[in-house]
């Protein structure tokens, strides 16, 4: 097998442009990356504003997590349909439509006056992001020639994908503190408008693939994931024997099983099951889900610890995440070199182990924990760990994918990331409800500090599972021939 670092994912067909129109590859990459950074930021940019959002719009403590889950569920659920839409309609066209929907939804969310208004806006944001985001990886493959140009573009893209969450915490904290939490949504409007204007000029369109939309499959997967996450959140507030908890969990399982049956029989499935025949790809997809579950949950609770227990202002709480962002970008920059020297699996194993170590370190927090003594060092470990994983996982998942499946595969990559984050957050909210039960009747900071050790241990379990997968499952060689477009392969 050719070393991973020498292969590029989703090679464009012969005759596609070797670079962006006019050769302005820097602007092309900037437009693509700006889109993914924008949609990535919104998974966490509201975190630092959650206390003020709760106070102004009247959210319950448990319901507050839906400000994040509404976005991530819509994003993760519709990513599969968004990816296939790009294959069928043209990825640049779908990319622009998705950014436009996201921009309008951001404007509506910024003006929210009630809790349901904000949640609906966040759902629409998620739908727009799901339409735009899957085309980003495929557009890099179409606009950058295989080899060093595409490897450099993919390295930058992966760094942005990994760091988007922590950048969102920093930017959200500054905007919430200096202006208003509403500006964490308003800031998307000028960026979205700029992307819509520049994309037709600097991004080459891709050929269309014949096919029809698997709407039924997309609806089944979205409703199934929503039901599962709702079940975990409901359990944290009312217990696992609650009727709504049991009903939601049962519905989620049934809907996900139905999704698999639909995909087996669909003529043009939203998720071609042939993509899972490669054991390396399937293992990498599982790790994307597990690591996202560990990362997003940690961010959600850690930002609350900084504000509620350490009494950091929103801006300072956001800036406190700077070590994660800096180390993530720095590490991602050197990952291509490390892969060539020690191998792709060694880089992933090391990075995943560091994430688990960071979570275990965070599990020691208490009301007496200081930032410098208990938070700073594990933040560096977390940044290095996440920065070491995203590019290798993207390469492993997209390697050998046929051009006609490029959009679906890209959507699958990002679906694992965002659905993993949403499921992880739902599970960790449930764990928090159990571990903080003994502190009920105490002050909010005391309850938070009591529940966090269990949350971070659970997060470390996610990372440990990912470590096992990286050690023992991401080992098989690729088949000699890449995934084909044959319908019989379904």
C-alpha positions as semicolon CSV with decimal commas, in nm:
position;residue;x (nm);y (nm);z (nm)
1;X;0,000;0,000;0,000
2;X;0,122;0,349;-0,078
3;X;0,203;0,547;0,238
4;X;-0,100;0,756;0,342
5;X;0,084;1,082;0,303
6;X;0,137;1,023;-0,066
7;X;-0,227;0,975;-0,156
8;X;-0,488;1,244;-0,187
9;X;-0,858;1,197;-0,122
10;X;-1,126;1,227;-0,384
11;X;-0,917;1,296;-0,690
12;X;-1,102;1,501;-0,947
13;X;-1,182;1,352;-1,284
14;X;-0,966;1,411;-1,585
15;X;-1,037;1,745;-1,739
16;X;-1,136;1,920;-1,419
17;X;-0,953;2,245;-1,348
18;X;-0,613;2,197;-1,189
19;X;-0,659;2,509;-0,983
20;X;-0,905;2,783;-0,914
21;X;-1,021;3,006;-1,196
22;X;-0,750;3,254;-1,277
23;X;-0,498;3,056;-1,070
24;X;-0,590;3,245;-0,752
25;X;-0,575;2,937;-0,534
26;X;-0,517;3,137;-0,214
27;X;-0,850;3,318;-0,249
28;X;-1,023;2,994;-0,345
29;X;-0,898;2,821;-0,033
30;X;-0,982;3,125;0,181
31;X;-1,345;3,122;0,064
32;X;-1,384;2,748;0,123
33;X;-1,214;2,757;0,462
34;X;-1,408;3,069;0,569
35;X;-1,732;2,878;0,515
36;X;-1,623;2,580;0,720
37;X;-1,478;2,800;0,993
38;X;-1,805;2,991;1,011
39;X;-2,023;2,681;1,048
40;X;-1,769;2,525;1,286
41;X;-1,762;2,834;1,506
42;X;-2,136;2,816;1,557
43;X;-2,110;2,480;1,730
44;X;-1,949;2,657;2,029
45;X;-1,960;3,035;1,975
46;X;-2,281;3,062;2,180
47;X;-2,130;2,869;2,475
48;X;-1,980;3,170;2,650
49;X;-2,309;3,356;2,611
50;X;-2,524;3,074;2,754
51;X;-2,564;3,226;3,104
52;X;-2,688;3,556;2,954
53;X;-2,905;3,377;2,698
54;X;-3,064;3,174;2,977
55;X;-3,135;3,487;3,181
56;X;-3,277;3,695;2,892
57;X;-3,482;3,428;2,712
58;X;-3,592;3,216;3,009
59;X;-3,432;2,880;2,928
60;X;-3,437;2,604;3,190
61;X;-3,092;2,463;3,283
62;X;-3,162;2,138;3,094
63;X;-3,329;2,313;2,803
64;X;-3,028;2,538;2,761
65;X;-2,829;2,254;2,602
66;X;-3,075;2,265;2,309
67;X;-2,922;2,596;2,201
68;X;-2,627;2,378;2,100
69;X;-2,812;2,056;2,020
70;X;-3,066;2,221;1,789
71;X;-2,779;2,337;1,568
72;X;-2,569;2,023;1,585
73;X;-2,860;1,786;1,530
74;X;-2,990;1,968;1,222
75;X;-2,633;2,000;1,098
76;X;-2,542;1,636;1,157
77;X;-2,878;1,497;1,047
78;X;-2,899;1,676;0,712
79;X;-2,529;1,653;0,624
80;X;-2,585;1,326;0,439
81;X;-2,856;1,480;0,220
82;X;-2,645;1,793;0,176
83;X;-2,348;1,589;0,059
84;X;-2,550;1,396;-0,197
85;X;-2,717;1,719;-0,315
86;X;-2,375;1,853;-0,410
87;X;-2,302;1,542;-0,615
88;X;-2,630;1,574;-0,805
89;X;-2,677;1,950;-0,844
90;X;-2,317;2,074;-0,851
91;X;-2,114;2,137;-0,537
92;X;-2,045;2,506;-0,585
93;X;-2,414;2,579;-0,645
94;X;-2,521;2,386;-0,333
95;X;-2,237;2,544;-0,135
96;X;-2,366;2,895;-0,213
97;X;-2,729;2,807;-0,133
98;X;-2,629;2,660;0,201
99;X;-2,425;2,966;0,298
100;X;-2,719;3,192;0,206
101;X;-2,962;2,995;0,426
102;X;-2,710;2,995;0,711
103;X;-2,663;3,371;0,683
104;X;-3,036;3,450;0,692
105;X;-3,088;3,214;0,988
106;X;-2,805;3,386;1,176
107;X;-2,974;3,722;1,127
108;X;-3,305;3,584;1,258
109;X;-3,136;3,425;1,559
110;X;-2,966;3,749;1,653
111;X;-3,308;3,913;1,688
112;X;-3,458;3,626;1,896
113;X;-3,696;3,738;2,174
114;X;-3,801;3,397;2,311
115;X;-3,642;3,059;2,370
116;X;-3,835;2,885;2,090
117;X;-3,745;3,164;1,844
118;X;-3,374;3,109;1,907
119;X;-3,403;2,730;1,883
120;X;-3,586;2,753;1,548
121;X;-3,318;2,989;1,416
122;X;-3,049;2,748;1,532
123;X;-3,223;2,462;1,352
124;X;-3,229;2,668;1,029
125;X;-2,862;2,752;1,080
126;X;-2,791;2,381;1,108
127;X;-2,979;2,305;0,787
128;X;-2,787;2,575;0,599
129;X;-2,457;2,448;0,738
130;X;-2,548;2,091;0,641
131;X;-2,612;2,199;0,282
132;X;-2,289;2,401;0,252
133;X;-2,031;2,210;0,456
134;X;-2,017;1,874;0,270
135;X;-1,914;2,051;-0,049
136;X;-1,606;2,207;0,112
137;X;-1,385;1,897;0,106
138;X;-1,508;1,799;-0,241
139;X;-1,440;2,153;-0,372
140;X;-1,083;2,135;-0,241
141;X;-1,037;1,813;-0,439
142;X;-1,187;1,974;-0,750
143;X;-0,992;2,301;-0,729
144;X;-0,648;2,180;-0,620
145;X;-0,436;1,927;-0,813
146;X;-0,331;1,605;-0,642
147;X;0,001;1,619;-0,464
148;X;0,158;1,899;-0,256
149;X;-0,099;2,170;-0,353
150;X;-0,391;1,960;-0,233
151;X;-0,201;1,829;0,068
152;X;-0,128;2,187;0,180
153;X;-0,491;2,288;0,126
154;X;-0,613;1,983;0,318
155;X;-0,370;2,056;0,603
156;X;-0,505;2,411;0,641
157;X;-0,863;2,290;0,611
158;X;-0,809;2,021;0,878
159;X;-0,651;2,274;1,115
160;X;-0,954;2,501;1,078
161;X;-1,195;2,207;1,119
162;X;-1,025;2,102;1,441
163;X;-0,983;2,449;1,588
164;X;-1,323;2,591;1,495
165;X;-1,479;2,493;1,827
166;X;-1,213;2,656;2,044
167;X;-1,197;2,966;1,822
168;X;-1,572;2,996;1,867
169;X;-1,535;3,000;2,244
170;X;-1,278;3,281;2,227
171;X;-1,471;3,493;1,977
172;X;-1,802;3,428;2,151
173;X;-1,663;3,533;2,486
174;X;-1,521;3,858;2,353
175;X;-1,840;3,952;2,165
176;X;-2,068;3,859;2,457
177;X;-1,863;4,061;2,703
178;X;-1,794;4,368;2,491
179;X;-2,119;4,394;2,291
180;X;-2,394;4,134;2,336
181;X;-2,450;3,760;2,295
182;X;-2,660;3,850;1,990
183;X;-2,344;3,946;1,802
184;X;-2,220;3,587;1,809
185;X;-2,493;3,535;1,548
186;X;-2,486;3,872;1,373
187;X;-2,114;3,832;1,293
188;X;-2,200;3,555;1,046
189;X;-2,397;3,794;0,825
190;X;-2,111;3,995;0,665
191;X;-1,895;3,681;0,637
192;X;-2,177;3,488;0,468
193;X;-2,248;3,771;0,225
194;X;-1,879;3,788;0,129
195;X;-1,868;3,412;0,065
196;X;-2,178;3,425;-0,156
197;X;-2,021;3,707;-0,360
198;X;-1,673;3,556;-0,402
199;X;-1,760;3,187;-0,446
200;X;-1,892;3,209;-0,807
201;X;-1,583;3,405;-0,909
202;X;-1,305;3,202;-0,749
203;X;-1,438;2,846;-0,709
204;X;-1,472;2,611;-1,007
205;X;-1,799;2,422;-1,039
206;X;-1,794;2,041;-1,038
207;X;-1,967;1,806;-1,285
208;X;-2,308;1,678;-1,183
209;X;-2,378;1,311;-1,110
210;X;-2,701;1,153;-1,225
211;X;-2,928;1,048;-0,941
212;X;-3,226;1,129;-0,724
213;X;-3,254;1,255;-0,368
214;X;-3,293;1,002;-0,088
215;X;-3,516;1,228;0,118
216;X;-3,668;0,937;0,311
217;X;-3,326;0,822;0,429
218;X;-3,225;1,173;0,534
219;X;-3,549;1,224;0,729
220;X;-3,515;0,886;0,904
221;X;-3,155;0,956;1,012
222;X;-3,234;1,309;1,134
223;X;-3,541;1,208;1,334
224;X;-3,359;0,904;1,472
225;X;-3,061;1,103;1,599
226;X;-3,288;1,374;1,740
227;X;-3,485;1,113;1,934
228;X;-3,172;0,956;2,079
229;X;-3,023;1,284;2,198
230;X;-3,359;1,394;2,340
231;X;-3,371;1,066;2,533
232;X;-3,032;1,131;2,694
233;X;-3,124;1,488;2,788
234;X;-3,464;1,379;2,921
235;X;-3,294;1,109;3,129
236;X;-3,066;1,367;3,292
237;X;-3,370;1,560;3,418
238;X;-3,629;1,287;3,484
239;X;-3,446;0,951;3,493
240;X;-3,427;0,652;3,261
241;X;-3,762;0,511;3,369
242;X;-3,947;0,826;3,262
243;X;-4,208;0,753;2,993
244;X;-4,080;1,025;2,760
245;X;-3,723;0,900;2,798
246;X;-3,817;0,542;2,710
247;X;-4,038;0,651;2,421
248;X;-3,772;0,875;2,271
249;X;-3,498;0,612;2,304
250;X;-3,718;0,343;2,148
251;X;-3,817;0,572;1,862
252;X;-3,453;0,661;1,798
253;X;-3,344;0,297;1,775
254;X;-3,634;0,206;1,544
255;X;-3,571;0,505;1,317
256;X;-3,198;0,432;1,286
257;X;-3,271;0,069;1,197
258;X;-3,522;0,192;0,940
259;X;-3,253;0,424;0,800
260;X;-3,022;0,128;0,740
261;X;-3,298;-0,068;0,565
262;X;-3,385;0,233;0,348
263;X;-3,021;0,277;0,246
264;X;-2,987;-0,092;0,151
265;X;-3,282;-0,069;-0,086
266;X;-3,254;0,288;-0,218
267;X;-3,150;0,323;-0,582
268;X;-2,952;0,639;-0,498
269;X;-2,889;0,622;-0,121
270;X;-2,799;0,934;0,069
271;X;-2,526;0,722;0,232
272;X;-2,393;0,450;-0,001
273;X;-2,331;0,156;0,232
274;X;-2,042;0,046;0,009
275;X;-1,840;0,322;0,175
276;X;-1,837;0,112;0,493
277;X;-1,685;-0,195;0,325
278;X;-1,336;-0,059;0,382
279;X;-1,245;-0,145;0,743
280;X;-0,998;0,144;0,770
281;X;-1,261;0,395;0,659
282;X;-1,524;0,252;0,894
283;X;-1,281;0,259;1,187
284;X;-1,181;0,618;1,112
285;X;-1,547;0,721;1,092
286;X;-1,608;0,563;1,433
287;X;-1,313;0,755;1,574
288;X;-1,440;1,081;1,430
289;X;-1,767;1,022;1,617
290;X;-1,597;0,923;1,945
291;X;-1,345;1,208;1,952
292;X;-1,613;1,463;1,866
293;X;-1,825;1,329;2,152
294;X;-1,534;1,378;2,391
295;X;-1,436;1,723;2,262
296;X;-1,770;1,905;2,235
297;X;-1,893;1,783;2,573
298;X;-1,570;1,894;2,739
299;X;-1,598;2,242;2,586
300;X;-1,963;2,279;2,696
301;X;-1,894;2,206;3,063
302;X;-1,549;2,358;3,086
303;X;-1,669;2,700;2,972
304;X;-1,937;2,689;3,242
305;X;-1,678;2,594;3,505
306;X;-1,465;2,894;3,409
307;X;-1,759;3,134;3,438
308;X;-1,960;2,987;3,724
309;X;-1,687;2,850;3,953
310;X;-1,378;3,056;3,867
311;X;-1,602;3,361;3,802
312;X;-1,435;3,454;3,471
313;X;-1,610;3,717;3,263
314;X;-1,724;3,582;2,921
315;X;-1,433;3,747;2,736
316;X;-1,176;3,608;2,979
317;X;-1,340;3,264;2,970
318;X;-1,311;3,266;2,592
319;X;-0,949;3,382;2,598
320;X;-0,876;3,104;2,848
321;X;-0,923;2,861;2,557
322;X;-0,644;3,024;2,357
323;X;-0,393;2,748;2,450
324;X;-0,620;2,492;2,284
325;X;-0,650;2,697;1,966
326;X;-0,281;2,785;1,934
327;X;-0,155;2,432;1,994
328;X;-0,421;2,289;1,761
329;X;-0,320;2,512;1,469
330;X;0,052;2,463;1,536
331;X;0,023;2,086;1,560
332;X;-0,191;2,058;1,246
333;X;0,073;2,250;1,054
334;X;0,335;1,981;1,125
335;X;0,109;1,677;1,096
336;X;0,190;1,612;0,725
337;X;0,562;1,596;0,814
338;X;0,495;1,370;1,112
339;X;0,286;1,134;0,900
340;X;0,571;1,096;0,651
341;X;0,820;1,024;0,932
342;X;0,635;0,800;1,176
343;X;0,318;0,696;0,991
344;X;-0,045;0,797;1,001
345;X;-0,155;0,552;1,271
346;X;0,123;0,653;1,512
347;X;0,016;1,018;1,485
348;X;-0,349;0,931;1,555
349;X;-0,266;0,701;1,849
350;X;-0,047;0,962;2,014
351;X;-0,303;1,239;1,964
352;X;-0,589;1,028;2,098
353;X;-0,390;0,929;2,406
354;X;-0,326;1,298;2,479
355;X;-0,699;1,375;2,455
356;X;-0,775;1,098;2,706
357;X;-0,501;1,229;2,937
358;X;-0,642;1,583;2,917
359;X;-0,992;1,461;3,010
360;X;-0,859;1,265;3,307
361;X;-0,671;1,574;3,422
362;X;-0,988;1,783;3,391
363;X;-1,173;1,525;3,604
364;X;-0,973;1,649;3,906
365;X;-1,143;1,992;3,905
366;X;-1,300;2,121;4,227
367;X;-1,414;2,458;4,364
368;X;-1,054;2,518;4,471
369;X;-0,901;2,444;4,128
370;X;-0,709;2,736;3,977
371;X;-0,672;2,801;3,606
372;X;-0,290;2,784;3,603
373;X;-0,267;2,474;3,821
374;X;-0,562;2,268;3,698
375;X;-0,677;2,389;3,355
376;X;-0,389;2,533;3,151
377;X;-0,170;2,223;3,101
378;X;-0,452;1,985;3,001
379;X;-0,570;2,249;2,754
380;X;-0,232;2,224;2,581
381;X;-0,264;1,844;2,576
382;X;-0,615;1,870;2,433
383;X;-0,499;2,107;2,158
384;X;-0,211;1,881;2,053
385;X;-0,435;1,575;2,060
386;X;-0,713;1,723;1,849
387;X;-0,466;1,883;1,608
388;X;-0,300;1,543;1,555
389;X;-0,623;1,365;1,461
390;X;-0,832;1,562;1,213
391;X;-0,609;1,552;0,905
392;X;-0,519;1,179;0,942
393;X;-0,886;1,091;0,992
394;X;-0,992;1,297;0,689
395;X;-0,723;1,132;0,477
396;X;-0,817;0,783;0,590
397;X;-1,188;0,832;0,533
398;X;-1,166;1,001;0,192
399;X;-0,884;0,796;0,043
400;X;-0,995;0,586;-0,254
401;X;-1,349;0,728;-0,274
402;X;-1,488;0,741;-0,627
403;X;-1,561;1,089;-0,767
404;X;-1,936;1,019;-0,785
405;X;-1,940;0,950;-0,410
406;X;-1,713;1,239;-0,306
407;X;-1,995;1,458;-0,176
408;X;-2,163;1,172;0,009
409;X;-1,834;1,071;0,169
410;X;-1,758;1,430;0,272
411;X;-2,105;1,456;0,422
412;X;-2,046;1,131;0,609
413;X;-1,718;1,263;0,755
414;X;-1,882;1,576;0,888
415;X;-2,197;1,392;0,995
416;X;-1,988;1,173;1,224
417;X;-1,823;1,485;1,366
418;X;-2,139;1,681;1,443
419;X;-2,369;1,394;1,534
420;X;-2,091;1,261;1,757
421;X;-2,068;1,599;1,926
422;X;-2,442;1,615;1,977
423;X;-2,473;1,258;2,107
424;X;-2,171;1,309;2,330
425;X;-2,319;1,625;2,477
426;X;-2,650;1,448;2,540
427;X;-2,475;1,161;2,719
428;X;-2,255;1,394;2,925
429;X;-2,557;1,605;3,027
430;X;-2,715;1,281;3,151
431;X;-2,396;1,189;3,341
432;X;-2,386;1,538;3,492
433;X;-2,743;1,499;3,617
434;X;-2,649;1,176;3,796
435;X;-2,317;1,289;3,943
436;X;-2,446;1,625;4,065
437;X;-2,757;1,477;4,232
438;X;-2,593;1,476;4,576
439;X;-2,526;1,850;4,552
440;X;-2,888;1,953;4,498
441;X;-2,982;2,230;4,738
442;X;-2,633;2,377;4,717
443;X;-2,539;2,683;4,511
444;X;-2,514;2,650;4,132
445;X;-2,130;2,667;4,132
446;X;-2,115;2,392;4,398
447;X;-2,351;2,170;4,197
448;X;-2,143;2,229;3,884
449;X;-1,816;2,146;4,058
450;X;-1,972;1,832;4,209
451;X;-2,090;1,699;3,872
452;X;-1,787;1,777;3,656
453;X;-1,548;1,496;3,761
454;X;-1,794;1,233;3,639
455;X;-1,849;1,427;3,316
456;X;-1,480;1,437;3,230
457;X;-1,429;1,071;3,323
458;X;-1,708;0,985;3,079
459;X;-1,540;1,206;2,819
460;X;-1,212;1,021;2,882
461;X;-1,397;0,693;2,820
462;X;-1,495;0,820;2,473
463;X;-1,130;0,904;2,403
464;X;-1,012;0,567;2,540
465;X;-1,252;0,385;2,306
466;X;-1,112;0,589;2,017
467;X;-0,761;0,492;2,126
468;X;-0,852;0,123;2,111
469;X;-0,994;0,169;1,761
470;X;-0,681;0,353;1,644
471;X;-0,453;0,085;1,791
472;X;-0,628;-0,229;1,676
473;X;-0,874;-0,151;1,397
474;X;-0,710;0,114;1,179
475;X;-0,452;-0,139;1,062
476;X;-0,598;-0,321;0,763
477;X;-0,466;-0,248;0,417
478;X;-0,678;-0,083;0,151
479;X;-0,821;-0,304;-0,120
480;X;-0,615;-0,293;-0,439
481;X;-0,890;-0,110;-0,626
482;X;-1,077;0,194;-0,500
483;X;-1,446;0,206;-0,426
484;X;-1,633;0,202;-0,752
485;X;-1,955;0,359;-0,862
486;X;-2,121;0,033;-0,936
487;X;-2,467;0,000;-0,801
488;X;-2,400;-0,359;-0,724
489;X;-2,156;-0,252;-0,460
490;X;-2,431;-0,126;-0,238
